[in-house]
Amino acid sequence: MYLTAFTLVEDDVFVGPGVLTTNDHTMARHGPEEQLRGAIMRRACRVGGGAVLTPGVEIGEEAFVAAAALVTRDVPARAVVMGVPARAAREVPSEDLLERWRRG
C-alpha cells in the first residue's frame, strides 16, 4: 500500500495490499501555487488490492472498489466499481454494509 501526502482515510476503511494513491496530476510540472490533492476515502469504504486512485478522487461511504481498478472519477456512496478505468457495476447490498458485520 502506498498512501501519498494529502490522502484522507476515514474510520473503518479497508485498504487492500498494493493499493496506490497519487496526488499530482501533472507529475511535478506545475507552479508552486497549485496544491497537490490526495484521494479521499470515506467511512467504511473498501478498496481492493492493486487498485490505483488518481489525484483528488473521493471514494464514497460504504463504496467498494474492486481489485486492480483504476479510479479516475469520484465513486458515489455504496457504489461497486471495477475495471480500467473503473465504472459502476452495481450498488453494495444492505447485507454487506458495515453495521451488519460489527461485533460487540
All heavy atoms as an XYZ file, in Angstrom:
781
protein
N       0.856     -1.162      0.000
C       0.000      0.000      0.000
C       0.903      1.227      0.000
O       1.902      1.280      0.698
C      -0.899     -0.032      1.232
C      -1.570      1.250      1.539
S      -2.733      1.206      2.906
C      -1.764      0.644      4.258
N       0.504      2.242     -0.769
C       1.225      3.498     -0.802
C       0.222      4.637     -0.749
O      -0.542      4.843     -1.699
C       2.084      3.606     -2.072
C       2.854      4.901     -2.147
C       3.923      5.140     -1.289
C       2.502      5.887     -3.045
C       4.628      6.335     -1.339
C       3.200      7.090     -3.115
C       4.262      7.302     -2.251
O       4.953      8.487     -2.303
N       0.204      5.350      0.379
C      -0.699      6.477      0.553
C       0.117      7.765      0.466
O       0.987      8.004      1.300
C      -1.415      6.403      1.907
C      -2.281      5.163      2.137
C      -2.892      5.205      3.527
C      -3.348      5.045      1.072
N      -0.157      8.571     -0.534
C       0.576      9.813     -0.734
C       0.149     10.882      0.266
O      -0.888     10.761      0.930
C       0.331     10.369     -2.155
O      -1.071     10.558     -2.325
C       0.870      9.455     -3.209
N       0.944     11.950      0.324
C       0.576     13.109      1.140
C      -0.774     13.638      0.670
O      -1.117     13.548     -0.509
C       1.639     14.195      0.998
N      -1.530     14.168      1.607
C      -2.844     14.768      1.378
C      -3.948     13.735      1.147
O      -5.060     14.092      0.780
C      -2.827     15.801      0.239
C      -1.763     16.847      0.420
C      -0.622     16.840     -0.365
C      -1.884     17.814      1.403
C       0.363     17.780     -0.200
C      -0.896     18.766      1.586
C       0.233     18.751      0.778
N      -3.665     12.457      1.359
C      -4.703     11.431      1.298
C      -5.443     11.439      2.631
O      -4.828     11.525      3.685
C      -4.083     10.047      1.047
O      -3.438     10.055     -0.232
C      -5.127      8.944      1.079
N      -6.765     11.340      2.578
C      -7.597     11.298      3.778
C      -8.249      9.926      3.862
O      -8.890      9.480      2.902
C      -8.680     12.383      3.722
C      -9.731     12.339      4.828
C      -9.110     12.655      6.179
C     -10.863     13.283      4.522
N      -8.089      9.267      5.015
C      -8.685      7.954      5.245
C      -9.554      8.055      6.497
O      -9.039      8.268      7.597
C      -7.599      6.864      5.437
C      -8.244      5.501      5.657
C      -6.647      6.837      4.246
N     -10.869      7.911      6.329
C     -11.780      7.980      7.466
C     -11.833      6.635      8.200
O     -11.163      5.672      7.818
C     -13.172      8.413      6.989
C     -13.197      9.853      6.509
C     -14.578     10.379      6.191
O     -15.528      9.585      6.043
O     -14.705     11.605      6.079
N     -12.653      6.577      9.236
C     -12.767      5.380     10.076
C     -13.295      4.176      9.311
O     -14.120      4.313      8.401
C     -13.701      5.644     11.257
C     -13.124      6.629     12.261
O     -11.889      6.825     12.267
O     -13.916      7.199     13.033
N     -12.832      2.996      9.728
C     -13.332      1.698      9.260
C     -13.112      1.451      7.770
O     -13.822      0.655      7.153
C     -14.818      1.527      9.598
C     -15.084      1.602     11.091
O     -14.351      0.919     11.842
O     -15.989      2.337     11.504
N     -12.137      2.102      7.171
C     -11.813      1.903      5.760
C     -10.931      0.663      5.629
O     -10.028      0.435      6.440
C     -11.088      3.147      5.192
C     -10.486      2.871      3.827
C     -12.050      4.319      5.134
N     -11.191     -0.141      4.605
C     -10.340     -1.283      4.274
C      -9.518     -0.913      3.042
O     -10.083     -0.527      2.013
C     -11.183     -2.524      3.972
C     -10.352     -3.691      3.520
C      -9.831     -4.584      4.435
C     -10.071     -3.878      2.174
C      -9.045     -5.653      4.014
C      -9.293     -4.937      1.743
C      -8.775     -5.831      2.667
N      -8.203     -1.018      3.160
C      -7.304     -0.754      2.039
C      -6.492     -2.026      1.810
O      -5.704     -2.424      2.663
C      -6.369      0.450      2.317
C      -5.447      0.697      1.139
C      -7.185      1.698      2.631
N      -6.697     -2.667      0.662
C      -6.033     -3.922      0.352
C      -4.551     -3.755      0.040
O      -4.054     -2.639     -0.133
N      -3.851     -4.869     -0.064
C      -2.414     -4.820     -0.355
C      -2.153     -4.263     -1.752
O      -2.894     -4.513     -2.689
C      -1.981     -6.282     -0.261
C      -3.227     -7.072     -0.456
C      -4.349     -6.243      0.071
N      -1.110     -3.465     -1.852
C      -0.698     -2.942     -3.146
C      -1.525     -1.793     -3.678
O      -1.334     -1.378     -4.824
N      -2.424     -1.238     -2.877
C      -3.201     -0.078     -3.320
C      -2.260      1.117     -3.448
O      -1.406      1.343     -2.594
C      -4.348      0.235     -2.335
C      -5.001      1.574     -2.637
C      -5.377     -0.882     -2.357
N      -2.437      1.900     -4.512
C      -1.624      3.095     -4.747
C      -2.519      4.320     -4.823
O      -3.559      4.287     -5.484
C      -0.872      2.985     -6.072
C       0.153      1.877     -6.197
C       0.692      1.832     -7.625
C       1.274      2.074     -5.218
N      -2.109      5.387     -4.153
C      -2.772      6.666     -4.332
C      -1.774      7.620     -4.983
O      -0.562      7.472     -4.813
C      -3.270      7.265     -2.999
O      -2.147      7.542     -2.164
C      -4.224      6.311     -2.290
N      -2.284      8.565     -5.742
C      -1.441      9.574     -6.381
C      -1.980     10.944     -6.000
O      -3.152     11.076     -5.639
C      -1.426      9.403     -7.914
O      -2.757      9.507     -8.405
C      -0.848      8.047     -8.303
N      -1.128     11.967     -6.059
C      -1.581     13.291     -5.629
C      -1.133     14.433     -6.542
O      -1.310     15.583     -6.215
C      -1.142     13.573     -4.193
C       0.367     13.642     -4.034
O       1.119     13.564     -5.002
N       0.811     13.766     -2.800
N      -0.548     14.122     -7.684
C      -0.032     15.170     -8.564
C      -0.361     14.820    -10.012
O       0.323     14.007    -10.634
C       1.471     15.313     -8.365
C       2.078     16.473     -9.136
O       1.373     17.066     -9.982
O       3.252     16.772     -8.900
N      -1.412     15.432    -10.547
C      -1.863     15.085    -11.903
C      -0.935     15.601    -13.010
O      -1.080     15.218    -14.164
C      -3.295     15.584    -12.137
C      -3.429     17.065    -12.212
N      -3.411     17.871    -11.097
C      -3.573     17.878    -13.269
C      -3.527     19.114    -11.472
N      -3.627     19.161    -12.780
N       0.032     16.449    -12.677
C       0.966     16.946    -13.692
C       2.357     16.320    -13.570
O       3.234     16.624    -14.375
C       1.133     18.473    -13.598
O       1.792     18.790    -12.373
C      -0.195     19.184    -13.697
N       2.563     15.500    -12.586
C       3.871     14.878    -12.314
C       4.966     15.928    -12.233
O       5.947     15.896    -12.971
C       4.179     13.792    -13.337
C       3.233     12.604    -13.212
S       3.645     11.241    -14.271
C       2.757     11.687    -15.738
N       4.778     16.887    -11.329
C       5.735     17.941    -10.982
C       5.912     19.008    -12.054
O       6.912     19.717    -12.064
C       7.082     17.348    -10.589
N       4.956     19.168    -12.956
C       5.035     20.221    -13.967
C       3.950     21.266    -13.710
O       3.043     21.464    -14.512
C       4.884     19.640    -15.384
C       5.957     18.651    -15.771
C       7.341     19.325    -15.800
N       8.341     18.457    -16.371
C       9.205     17.719    -15.670
N       9.186     17.741    -14.362
N      10.098     16.970    -16.282
N       4.047     21.925    -12.547
C       3.098     22.956    -12.174
C       3.791     23.969    -11.274
O       4.841     23.695    -10.710
C       1.872     22.360    -11.469
C       2.223     21.564    -10.260
N       2.526     22.128     -9.040
C       2.343     20.226    -10.088
C       2.802     21.175     -8.174
N       2.700     20.012     -8.777
N       3.180     25.126    -11.157
C       3.727     26.169    -10.309
C       3.523     25.863     -8.833
O       2.708     25.015     -8.462
N       4.260     26.559     -7.970
C       4.163     26.316     -6.527
C       2.800     26.687     -5.946
O       2.447     26.227     -4.863
C       5.268     27.198     -5.946
C       5.555     28.226     -6.975
C       5.228     27.606     -8.296
N       2.025     27.487     -6.652
C       0.706     27.875     -6.146
C      -0.336     26.763     -6.311
O      -1.392     26.794     -5.699
C       0.211     29.144     -6.865
C      -0.175     28.959     -8.316
C       0.996     28.816     -9.293
O       2.151     29.065     -8.911
O       0.737     28.442    -10.447
N      -0.048     25.766     -7.128
C      -1.001     24.671     -7.336
C      -0.847     23.629     -6.234
O       0.226     23.082     -6.026
C      -0.798     24.026     -8.702
C      -1.900     23.039     -9.026
C      -1.921     22.651    -10.484
O      -1.375     23.382    -11.327
O      -2.496     21.595    -10.769
N      -1.939     23.376     -5.541
C      -1.955     22.444     -4.413
C      -2.055     21.003     -4.889
O      -2.813     20.695     -5.811
C      -3.162     22.758     -3.527
C      -3.294     21.876     -2.324
C      -2.702     22.496     -1.079
O      -2.467     23.680     -1.035
N      -2.456     21.691     -0.086
N      -1.302     20.112     -4.263
C      -1.452     18.677     -4.525
C      -2.758     18.214     -3.895
O      -3.197     18.751     -2.883
C      -0.270     17.910     -3.955
C       1.105     18.284     -4.511
C       2.190     17.473     -3.819
C       1.158     18.097     -6.008
N      -3.373     17.174     -4.486
C      -4.656     16.667     -3.984
C      -4.590     15.161     -3.859
O      -4.464     14.455     -4.860
C      -5.778     17.051     -4.937
C      -6.004     18.549     -5.038
C      -7.111     18.902     -5.993
N      -8.173     17.902     -5.971
C      -8.986     17.653     -6.987
N      -8.864     18.318     -8.097
N      -9.913     16.741     -6.884
N      -4.697     14.665     -2.651
C      -4.735     13.228     -2.430
C      -6.151     12.685     -2.566
O      -7.115     13.438     -2.704
N      -6.270     11.383     -2.530
C      -7.585     10.724     -2.561
C      -8.274     10.893     -1.215
O      -7.621     11.089     -0.186
C      -7.415      9.250     -2.880
N      -9.592     10.787     -1.226
C     -10.399     10.822     -0.009
C     -11.145      9.503      0.070
O     -11.878      9.149     -0.855
C     -11.396     12.001     -0.031
C     -10.640     13.324     -0.143
C     -12.298     11.963      1.199
C     -11.539     14.504     -0.451
N     -10.945      8.787      1.165
C     -11.635      7.508      1.372
C     -12.590      7.671      2.544
O     -12.165      7.775      3.698
C     -10.620      6.396      1.624
C      -9.784      6.094      0.400
S      -8.626      4.752      0.677
C      -7.089      5.650      0.536
N     -13.867      7.705      2.235
C     -14.900      7.948      3.245
C     -15.181      6.686      4.082
O     -14.838      5.571      3.707
C     -16.186      8.438      2.583
C     -16.032      9.776      1.877
C     -15.796     10.885      2.866
N     -15.692     12.169      2.173
C     -15.191     13.248      2.724
N     -14.736     13.232      3.961
N     -15.126     14.364      2.039
N     -15.854      6.915      5.195
C     -16.116      5.891      6.200
C     -16.582      4.560      5.599
O     -17.476      4.512      4.773
C     -17.187      6.386      7.181
C     -17.397      5.461      8.383
C     -18.625      5.818      9.171
N     -19.845      5.477      8.460
C     -20.355      4.240      8.379
N     -19.762      3.224      8.945
N     -21.462      4.028      7.706
N     -15.912      3.503      6.042
C     -16.288      2.122      5.737
C     -16.206      1.744      4.262
O     -16.752      0.717      3.860
C     -17.676      1.796      6.293
N     -15.517      2.550      3.448
C     -15.333      2.107      2.059
C     -14.289      0.993      2.033
O     -13.532      0.804      2.993
C     -14.943      3.266      1.145
S     -13.270      3.887      1.329
N     -14.263      0.258      0.941
C     -13.311     -0.847      0.786
C     -12.637     -0.718     -0.569
O     -13.297     -0.542     -1.587
C     -14.048     -2.190      0.888
C     -14.633     -2.405      2.281
C     -15.469     -3.647      2.374
N     -16.763     -3.433      1.707
C     -17.602     -4.399      1.402
N     -17.315     -5.652      1.661
N     -18.750     -4.120      0.816
N     -11.291     -0.801     -0.544
C     -10.509     -0.658     -1.762
C      -9.673     -1.923     -1.926
O      -8.816     -2.229     -1.093
C      -9.605      0.595     -1.707
C      -8.833      0.748     -3.003
C     -10.439      1.848     -1.419
N      -9.943     -2.667     -2.994
C      -9.293     -3.952     -3.222
C      -7.837     -3.830     -3.632
O      -7.383     -2.794     -4.126
N      -7.116     -4.912     -3.433
C      -5.685     -4.969     -3.715
C      -5.331     -4.527     -5.124
O      -6.001     -4.862     -6.087
N      -4.255     -3.740     -5.213
C      -3.746     -3.316     -6.504
C      -4.513     -2.197     -7.169
O      -4.169     -1.791     -8.273
N      -5.540     -1.673     -6.517
C      -6.291     -0.561     -7.107
C      -5.421      0.691     -7.106
O      -4.550      0.870     -6.258
C      -7.576     -0.302     -6.323
N      -5.674      1.571     -8.084
C      -4.968      2.851     -8.183
C      -5.999      3.964     -8.097
O      -6.979      3.968     -8.850
C      -4.173      2.954     -9.501
C      -3.509      4.320     -9.628
C      -3.136      1.842     -9.595
N      -5.764      4.915     -7.181
C      -6.645      6.059     -7.007
C      -5.909      7.299     -7.491
O      -4.839      7.628     -6.982
C      -7.038      6.227     -5.538
C      -7.599      4.992     -4.825
C      -7.969      5.331     -3.389
C      -8.764      4.401     -5.568
N      -6.456      7.975     -8.488
C      -5.802      9.146     -9.069
C      -6.042     10.388     -8.186
O      -6.894     10.364     -7.295
C      -6.286      9.379    -10.508
O      -7.704      9.536    -10.504
C      -5.886      8.223    -11.410
N      -5.292     11.481     -8.425
C      -5.360     12.641     -7.548
C      -6.771     13.194     -7.364
O      -7.499     13.410     -8.325
C      -4.483     13.675     -8.264
C      -3.514     12.867     -9.037
C      -4.306     11.676     -9.505
N      -7.132     13.398     -6.096
C      -8.373     14.082     -5.765
C      -9.650     13.279     -5.843
O     -10.710     13.818     -5.565
N      -9.589     11.995     -6.202
C     -10.838     11.228     -6.269
C     -11.367     10.961     -4.862
O     -10.608     10.847     -3.907
C     -10.699      9.889     -7.039
C     -10.359     10.124     -8.489
C      -9.720      8.961     -6.379
N     -12.682     10.882     -4.762
C     -13.339     10.588     -3.494
C     -14.065      9.257     -3.614
O     -14.865      9.066     -4.525
C     -14.330     11.694     -3.121
C     -15.003     11.452     -1.794
C     -15.847     12.635     -1.331
O     -15.591     13.770     -1.778
O     -16.759     12.407     -0.524
N     -13.774      8.364     -2.679
C     -14.452      7.071     -2.604
C     -15.516      7.220     -1.527
O     -15.201      7.439     -0.352
C     -13.461      5.928     -2.247
C     -12.205      5.971     -3.132
C     -14.179      4.586     -2.327
C     -12.448      5.895     -4.609
N     -16.770      7.112     -1.916
C     -17.880      7.386     -1.012
C     -18.033      6.375      0.108
O     -17.484      5.274      0.079
N     -18.826      6.768      1.100
C     -19.100      5.922      2.258
C     -19.665      4.577      1.819
O     -20.559      4.516      0.970
C     -20.091      6.654      3.166
C     -20.297      5.972      4.488
C     -21.088      6.851      5.458
O     -20.691      8.010      5.664
O     -22.104      6.347      5.979
N     -19.104      3.501      2.369
C     -19.527      2.111      2.108
C     -19.360      1.690      0.643
O     -19.880      0.662      0.225
C     -20.975      1.881      2.545
C     -21.187      1.974      4.051
C     -20.940      0.680      4.811
O     -20.427     -0.293      4.235
O     -21.262      0.656      6.015
N     -18.618      2.459     -0.158
C     -18.366      2.067     -1.554
C     -17.373      0.911     -1.600
O     -16.644      0.655     -0.639
C     -17.833      3.255     -2.345
N     -17.327      0.222     -2.730
C     -16.463     -0.940     -2.926
C     -15.721     -0.771     -4.244
O     -16.343     -0.678     -5.305
C     -17.326     -2.214     -2.965
C     -16.551     -3.484     -3.095
C     -16.269     -4.256     -1.983
C     -16.125     -3.928     -4.337
C     -15.566     -5.453     -2.106
C     -15.416     -5.113     -4.468
C     -15.141     -5.879     -3.354
N     -14.384     -0.719     -4.165
C     -13.541     -0.620     -5.353
C     -12.903     -1.989     -5.563
O     -12.193     -2.497     -4.687
C     -12.451      0.461     -5.181
C     -11.516      0.478     -6.376
C     -13.090      1.832     -4.960
N     -13.152     -2.606     -6.694
C     -12.634     -3.948     -6.977
C     -11.109     -3.932     -7.122
O     -10.505     -2.908     -7.450
C     -13.271     -4.491     -8.255
N     -10.514     -5.081     -6.905
C      -9.071     -5.236     -7.057
C      -8.642     -4.820     -8.459
O      -9.338     -5.082     -9.433
C      -8.669     -6.684     -6.793
N      -7.507     -4.147     -8.534
C      -6.864     -3.725     -9.784
C      -7.631     -2.653    -10.555
O      -7.277     -2.348    -11.686
C      -6.565     -4.912    -10.688
N      -8.653     -2.051     -9.955
C      -9.398     -0.982    -10.634
C      -8.549      0.282    -10.711
O      -7.730      0.551     -9.832
C     -10.696     -0.689     -9.884
N      -8.767      1.055    -11.749
C      -8.123      2.355    -11.906
C      -9.203      3.419    -11.732
O     -10.049      3.613    -12.614
C      -7.476      2.491    -13.285
C      -6.922      3.873    -13.634
C      -5.826      4.283    -12.663
C      -6.426      3.886    -15.073
N      -9.192      4.085    -10.582
C     -10.248      5.038    -10.244
C      -9.831      6.432    -10.684
O      -8.901      7.018    -10.135
C     -10.561      5.006     -8.732
C     -11.685      5.979     -8.401
C     -10.933      3.595     -8.298
N     -10.531      6.960    -11.696
C     -10.227      8.278    -12.253
C     -11.326      9.298    -11.969
O     -11.153     10.468    -12.285
C     -10.020      8.187    -13.777
O     -11.228      7.690    -14.373
C      -8.853      7.279    -14.123
N     -12.440      8.840    -11.409
C     -13.578      9.711    -11.079
C     -14.077      9.362     -9.692
O     -13.867      8.249     -9.209
C     -14.716      9.502    -12.070
C     -14.344      9.907    -13.465
C     -15.510      9.791    -14.398
N     -15.093     10.203    -15.729
C     -15.656      9.823    -16.825
N     -16.696      9.008    -16.773
N     -15.210     10.247    -17.992
N     -14.802     10.297     -9.067
C     -15.383     10.043     -7.753
C     -16.302      8.824     -7.803
O     -16.972      8.575     -8.808
C     -16.189     11.250     -7.277
C     -15.319     12.457     -6.951
O     -14.082     12.310     -6.881
O     -15.894     13.543     -6.773
N     -16.313      8.092     -6.701
C     -17.161      6.906     -6.564
C     -18.265      7.249     -5.567
O     -17.973      7.586     -4.413
C     -16.335      5.696     -6.061
C     -17.233      4.487     -5.835
C     -15.206      5.375     -7.039
N     -19.530      7.179     -5.971
C     -20.624      7.513     -5.052
C     -20.706      6.543     -3.873
O     -20.233      5.402     -3.948
C     -21.879      7.386     -5.917
C     -21.410      7.401     -7.328
C     -20.010      6.846     -7.303
N     -21.311      6.981     -2.799
C     -21.553      6.119     -1.646
C     -22.262      4.840     -2.092
O     -23.144      4.884     -2.957
C     -22.396      6.854     -0.611
N     -21.823      3.712     -1.549
C     -22.400      2.380     -1.778
C     -22.245      1.848     -3.203
O     -22.762      0.770     -3.513
C     -23.868      2.321     -1.362
C     -24.032      2.395      0.142
C     -25.453      2.198      0.575
N     -25.940      0.846      0.295
C     -27.085      0.371      0.728
N     -27.879      1.121      1.466
N     -27.462     -0.850      0.428
N     -21.525      2.538     -4.068
C     -21.326      2.031     -5.432
C     -20.250      0.945     -5.431
O     -19.299      0.992     -4.655
C     -20.918      3.154     -6.364
N     -20.409     -0.025     -6.316
C     -19.380     -1.027     -6.593
C     -18.789     -0.654     -7.946
O     -19.523     -0.563     -8.936
C     -19.969     -2.455     -6.652
C     -18.913     -3.459     -7.073
C     -20.587     -2.835     -5.314
N     -17.469     -0.399     -7.980
C     -16.810     -0.050     -9.238
C     -15.712     -1.054     -9.543
O     -15.112     -1.631     -8.638
C     -16.241      1.392     -9.228
C     -17.356      2.409     -9.021
C     -15.150      1.566     -8.205
N     -15.468     -1.237    -10.842
C     -14.415     -2.162    -11.270
C     -13.963     -1.793    -12.666
O     -14.666     -1.112    -13.400
C     -14.908     -3.610    -11.230
C     -16.155     -3.873    -12.049
S     -16.808     -5.543    -11.900
C     -17.310     -5.584    -10.207
N     -12.748     -2.247    -13.014
C     -12.257     -2.074    -14.364
C     -11.227     -0.970    -14.518
O     -10.845     -0.298    -13.571
N     -10.778     -0.833    -15.769
C      -9.775      0.167    -16.144
C     -10.300      0.912    -17.358
O     -10.310      0.335    -18.449
C      -8.411     -0.496    -16.461
C      -7.393      0.526    -16.916
C      -7.909     -1.279    -15.254
N     -10.787      2.124    -17.195
C     -10.994      2.830    -15.933
C     -12.192      2.252    -15.184
O     -13.049      1.596    -15.776
C     -11.261      4.268    -16.367
C     -11.891      4.135    -17.720
C     -11.220      2.930    -18.350
N     -12.240      2.512    -13.883
C     -13.312      1.959    -13.049
C     -14.665      2.537    -13.454
O     -14.801      3.730    -13.707
C     -13.032      2.263    -11.582
N     -15.638      1.661    -13.538
C     -17.023      2.033    -13.852
C     -17.953      1.375    -12.838
O     -17.683      0.270    -12.353
C     -17.414      1.536    -15.248
C     -16.563      2.094    -16.354
C     -17.110      3.434    -16.821
N     -16.399      3.877    -18.011
C     -15.708      4.987    -18.075
N     -15.600      5.772    -17.035
N     -15.100      5.338    -19.181
N     -19.064      2.035    -12.571
C     -20.050      1.488    -11.635
C     -20.678      0.223    -12.217
O     -21.073      0.196    -13.382
C     -21.120      2.522    -11.335
N     -20.752     -0.820    -11.389
C     -21.334     -2.090    -11.805
C     -22.671     -2.359    -11.112
O     -23.564     -2.964    -11.688
C     -20.369     -3.234    -11.514
N     -22.773     -1.919     -9.869
C     -23.994     -2.134     -9.085
C     -23.851     -1.369     -7.778
O     -22.922     -0.612     -7.591
C     -24.238     -3.621     -8.834
C     -23.119     -4.318     -8.081
C     -23.394     -5.830     -7.952
N     -22.239     -6.528     -7.457
C     -21.213     -6.954     -8.176
N     -21.195     -6.753     -9.472
N     -20.204     -7.588     -7.633
N     -24.756     -1.610     -6.845
C     -24.709     -0.988     -5.526
C     -24.381     -2.051     -4.480
O     -24.770     -3.214     -4.626
C     -26.057     -0.340     -5.204
C     -26.041      0.484     -3.943
C     -27.317      1.273     -3.753
O     -27.435      2.346     -4.377
O     -28.186      0.825     -2.973
N     -23.670     -1.653     -3.432
C     -23.381     -2.557     -2.322
C     -24.716     -2.929     -1.667
O     -25.477     -2.039     -1.274
C     -22.443     -1.890     -1.290
C     -22.288     -2.753     -0.049
C     -21.082     -1.588     -1.915
N     -25.020     -4.226     -1.547
C     -26.292     -4.614     -0.937
C     -26.315     -4.338      0.569
O     -25.265     -4.306      1.220
C     -26.388     -6.119     -1.215
C     -25.014     -6.558     -1.558
C     -24.253     -5.360     -2.034
N     -27.487     -4.144      1.101
C     -27.648     -3.822      2.521
C     -26.984     -4.845      3.432
O     -26.414     -4.490      4.462
C     -29.136     -3.702      2.872
O     -29.697     -2.608      2.181
N     -27.029     -6.107      3.045
C     -26.439     -7.144      3.911
C     -24.911     -7.082      3.970
O     -24.297     -7.709      4.829
C     -26.892     -8.556      3.502
C     -26.543     -8.948      2.099
C     -27.620     -8.621      1.076
O     -28.541     -7.840      1.373
O     -27.514     -9.145     -0.045
N     -24.279     -6.302      3.097
C     -22.822     -6.143      3.122
C     -22.365     -4.848      3.791
O     -21.167     -4.568      3.838
C     -22.247     -6.191      1.705
C     -22.246     -7.590      1.134
O     -22.383     -8.560      1.916
O     -22.110     -7.720     -0.097
N     -23.282     -4.056      4.324
C     -22.902     -2.812      4.997
C     -22.232     -3.122      6.340
O     -22.508     -4.150      6.966
C     -24.114     -1.910      5.207
C     -24.791     -1.429      3.923
C     -26.012     -0.580      4.249
C     -23.811     -0.683      3.029
N     -21.343     -2.246      6.769
C     -20.525     -2.464      7.952
C     -21.339     -2.786      9.202
O     -20.966     -3.652      9.982
C     -19.637     -1.233      8.210
C     -18.709     -1.321      9.417
C     -17.689     -2.444      9.234
C     -18.021     -0.006      9.646
N     -22.462     -2.105      9.418
C     -23.233     -2.305     10.632
C     -23.654     -3.758     10.829
O     -23.753     -4.246     11.936
C     -24.465     -1.396     10.640
C     -24.208      0.018     11.155
C     -23.037      0.760     10.501
O     -22.636      0.419      9.370
O     -22.515      1.676     11.125
N     -23.882     -4.468      9.748
C     -24.259     -5.889      9.845
C     -23.103     -6.738     10.339
O     -23.303     -7.780     10.944
C     -24.727     -6.389      8.495
C     -25.213     -7.830      8.523
C     -25.676     -8.267      7.161
N     -26.282     -9.541      7.036
C     -25.915    -10.695      7.561
N     -24.936    -10.753      8.389
N     -26.542    -11.816      7.294
N     -21.886     -6.304     10.098
C     -20.709     -7.113     10.428
C     -19.984     -6.674     11.685
O     -19.022     -7.307     12.088
C     -19.740     -7.083      9.228
C     -20.383     -7.710      8.062
C     -20.989     -7.079      7.021
C     -20.560     -9.106      7.819
N     -21.520     -7.992      6.148
C     -21.265     -9.253      6.614
C     -20.180    -10.257      8.524
C     -21.605    -10.485      6.085
C     -20.510    -11.487      7.986
C     -21.227    -11.589      6.798
N     -20.429     -5.623     12.326
C     -19.792     -5.167     13.575
C     -19.999     -6.200     14.662
O     -21.080     -6.739     14.833
C     -20.384     -3.847     14.027
C     -19.881     -2.686     13.230
C     -19.678     -1.531     14.198
N     -19.364     -0.344     13.465
C     -18.111      0.094     13.300
N     -17.117     -0.545     13.825
N     -17.889      1.189     12.624
N     -18.955     -6.417     15.399
C     -19.031     -7.315     16.565
C     -19.141     -6.452     17.813
O     -18.547     -5.402     17.893
C     -17.772     -8.175     16.656
C     -17.437     -8.938     15.394
C     -18.301    -10.189     15.281
N     -17.840    -11.071     14.226
C     -18.370    -11.117     13.028
N     -19.339    -10.320     12.710
N     -17.929    -11.966     12.134
N     -19.836     -6.903     18.787
C     -19.832     -6.139     20.021
C     -21.148     -6.027     20.607
O     -21.699     -5.706     21.442
